[in-house]
């Protein structure tokens, strides 16, 4: 897994300066917008795309997003 994934025309990454923030870019990484920011999931360490959802490994466990990283739910 990595800290950055490509999904469609977007790049989605864990913010380098704040691990509780997910950012996205639609211009090949020239600029970044906040997609998600919360301490609820803990610090993100890795992201992967399985085709249906984005998986995020965090300091609080495994989370998944079906909304391109806008919201996250804990995987039981």
TORGUKE-703582 format. One record per residue: x, y, z of N, C-alpha, C, O, CB in turn; residue number from 0. Coordinates in steps of 0.2 Angstrom, whole numbers. Glycine has a CB too. Layout:
- X; Y; Z; X; Y; Z; X; Y; Z; X; Y; Z; X; Y; Z; NUM
...
end
This chain:
- 4; -6; 0; 0; 0; 0; 4; 6; 0; 11; 6; 1; -5; 0; 6; 0
- 1; 12; -1; 5; 18; -1; 1; 24; 2; -4; 23; 5; 7; 20; -9; 1
- 4; 30; 2; 1; 36; 5; -2; 40; -1; -5; 45; 1; 6; 40; 8; 2
- -2; 37; -7; -5; 41; -13; -8; 36; -18; -5; 31; -19; 0; 46; -16; 3
- -14; 37; -20; -17; 32; -25; -20; 37; -31; -22; 42; -30; -22; 28; -22; 4
- -21; 34; -37; -24; 37; -42; -31; 33; -43; -31; 27; -43; -20; 36; -49; 5
- -36; 37; -43; -43; 35; -44; -46; 39; -49; -48; 45; -48; -47; 35; -37; 6
- -47; 36; -55; -50; 40; -61; -46; 45; -63; -40; 44; -64; -57; 43; -59; 7
- -48; 51; -63; -44; 57; -65; -41; 61; -59; -38; 66; -59; -48; 62; -69; 8
- -42; 58; -53; -40; 61; -47; -34; 57; -44; -33; 51; -45; -45; 62; -42; 9
- -29; 61; -40; -24; 58; -36; -27; 60; -29; -29; 65; -27; -17; 61; -37; 10
- -27; 54; -25; -29; 55; -18; -23; 53; -13; -20; 48; -14; -35; 51; -16; 11
- -22; 57; -8; -16; 56; -4; -17; 57; 3; -22; 61; 5; -10; 60; -6; 12
- -13; 55; 8; -13; 57; 15; -8; 63; 15; -3; 63; 12; -10; 51; 19; 13
- -11; 68; 18; -7; 75; 18; 0; 73; 22; 0; 70; 27; -11; 80; 22; 14
- 5; 76; 19; 12; 75; 22; 13; 78; 29; 16; 76; 33; 17; 77; 17; 15
- 9; 84; 30; 10; 87; 36; 5; 86; 41; 6; 88; 47; 10; 95; 34; 16
- -1; 83; 39; -6; 81; 44; -9; 74; 42; -13; 74; 38; -11; 87; 44; 17
- -7; 69; 46; -9; 62; 44; -17; 61; 45; -19; 55; 44; -5; 57; 48; 18
- -20; 66; 48; -28; 65; 49; -31; 68; 43; -38; 68; 43; -30; 68; 56; 19
- -28; 70; 38; -31; 74; 32; -30; 70; 26; -24; 68; 25; -28; 81; 32; 20
- -35; 69; 22; -35; 66; 15; -35; 72; 10; -40; 76; 11; -40; 61; 14; 21
- -31; 72; 5; -31; 77; 0; -32; 74; -7; -31; 68; -8; -25; 82; 0; 22
- -35; 79; -11; -35; 76; -18; -33; 82; -23; -33; 87; -21; -43; 74; -20; 23
- -31; 79; -29; -29; 84; -34; -32; 81; -41; -32; 75; -42; -21; 84; -35; 24
- -34; 86; -45; -37; 85; -51; -32; 87; -57; -34; 87; -63; -44; 87; -52; 25
- -26; 90; -55; -21; 92; -60; -14; 89; -59; -9; 93; -59; -21; 100; -59; 26
- -14; 83; -58; -8; 79; -58; -4; 81; -52; 3; 81; -52; -4; 79; -64; 27
- -6; 83; -46; -3; 85; -40; 0; 92; -40; 4; 94; -36; 3; 80; -40; 28
- -2; 96; -45; 1; 103; -45; -2; 107; -39; 1; 112; -36; -1; 107; -51; 29
- -9; 106; -37; -12; 109; -31; -16; 103; -28; -18; 99; -31; -16; 115; -34; 30
- -18; 104; -22; -21; 99; -17; -27; 103; -14; -26; 108; -11; -16; 96; -13; 31
- -32; 99; -13; -38; 102; -9; -40; 96; -4; -39; 90; -5; -45; 102; -14; 32
- -42; 99; 2; -44; 94; 7; -50; 91; 6; -55; 94; 4; -45; 98; 14; 33
- -50; 84; 6; -56; 80; 5; -59; 77; 11; -65; 77; 12; -53; 74; 1; 34
- -55; 76; 16; -57; 74; 23; -52; 76; 28; -46; 76; 27; -57; 66; 23; 35
- -55; 79; 34; -50; 81; 40; -54; 79; 46; -59; 83; 48; -48; 88; 39; 36
- -52; 74; 50; -55; 73; 56; -50; 68; 60; -46; 65; 57; -62; 69; 55; 37
- -50; 69; 67; -46; 64; 71; -50; 58; 72; -47; 53; 76; -45; 68; 78; 38
- -56; 57; 70; -60; 51; 71; -57; 45; 69; -58; 40; 73; -67; 52; 68; 39
- -54; 45; 64; -50; 39; 61; -43; 38; 64; -40; 32; 63; -50; 39; 54; 40
- -41; 43; 67; -34; 43; 69; -29; 45; 64; -32; 48; 59; -32; 35; 71; 41
- -23; 43; 64; -18; 45; 59; -18; 40; 53; -17; 34; 55; -11; 46; 62; 42
- -19; 42; 47; -19; 38; 41; -11; 36; 40; -7; 40; 41; -22; 41; 35; 43
- -10; 30; 38; -3; 28; 37; -2; 25; 30; 3; 25; 27; -1; 22; 42; 44
- -8; 22; 27; -8; 19; 21; -15; 19; 17; -20; 19; 21; -5; 11; 21; 45
- -15; 20; 11; -21; 20; 7; -20; 14; 1; -15; 13; -1; -22; 27; 4; 46
- -26; 11; -1; -26; 7; -7; -33; 7; -10; -38; 9; -6; -24; 0; -5; 47
- -33; 6; -16; -40; 6; -20; -41; -1; -22; -37; -4; -26; -39; 11; -26; 48
- -47; -4; -20; -48; -11; -22; -53; -11; -28; -56; -16; -30; -51; -15; -16; 49
- -55; -5; -31; -59; -5; -36; -66; -3; -34; -70; 1; -38; -59; -11; -40; 50
- -68; -5; -28; -75; -3; -26; -75; 2; -20; -79; 6; -19; -78; -9; -23; 51
- -69; 2; -17; -68; 7; -11; -61; 8; -10; -57; 5; -12; -72; 4; -5; 52
- -60; 14; -6; -53; 15; -4; -52; 13; 3; -57; 14; 7; -52; 23; -4; 53
- -47; 9; 4; -45; 7; 11; -40; 11; 14; -35; 13; 11; -43; -1; 11; 54
- -41; 12; 20; -36; 16; 24; -34; 13; 30; -38; 11; 35; -38; 23; 25; 55
- -27; 12; 31; -24; 9; 37; -23; 15; 42; -19; 20; 39; -18; 5; 36; 56
- -25; 15; 48; -24; 21; 52; -22; 18; 59; -21; 12; 60; -31; 25; 53; 57
- -20; 23; 63; -18; 21; 70; -24; 19; 74; -23; 16; 80; -15; 28; 74; 58
- -30; 19; 72; -36; 16; 75; -39; 10; 72; -44; 7; 74; -41; 21; 76; 59
- -35; 7; 66; -38; 1; 63; -39; 2; 56; -36; 7; 53; -44; -1; 66; 60
- -43; -2; 53; -44; -2; 45; -50; 2; 44; -56; 0; 47; -44; -9; 42; 61
- -50; 7; 40; -56; 10; 38; -57; 10; 30; -52; 8; 26; -55; 18; 40; 62
- -63; 11; 28; -65; 11; 21; -69; 17; 19; -73; 19; 23; -68; 4; 19; 63
- -69; 19; 13; -73; 24; 10; -76; 22; 3; -72; 20; -1; -69; 31; 9; 64
- -82; 23; 3; -86; 22; -4; -87; 29; -7; -91; 29; -12; -92; 18; -3; 65
- -85; 34; -4; -86; 41; -7; -80; 45; -9; -79; 51; -8; -90; 45; -1; 66
- -75; 41; -12; -69; 44; -14; -65; 47; -8; -61; 52; -10; -70; 49; -19; 67
- -66; 45; -2; -62; 48; 3; -65; 53; 7; -62; 57; 11; -55; 50; 1; 68
- -72; 55; 5; -75; 60; 9; -77; 58; 16; -78; 63; 20; -81; 63; 5; 69
- -79; 52; 17; -81; 49; 23; -78; 42; 24; -77; 39; 19; -89; 49; 24; 70
- -77; 40; 30; -74; 34; 32; -78; 30; 37; -81; 33; 42; -67; 35; 34; 71
- -78; 24; 36; -81; 19; 41; -76; 14; 43; -72; 12; 39; -88; 16; 38; 72
- -77; 12; 50; -72; 7; 52; -74; 0; 49; -80; -2; 50; -72; 7; 60; 73
- -69; -4; 47; -70; -11; 45; -70; -15; 51; -65; -15; 54; -65; -13; 39; 74
- -75; -19; 52; -75; -24; 58; -72; -30; 56; -72; -35; 61; -82; -25; 60; 75
end
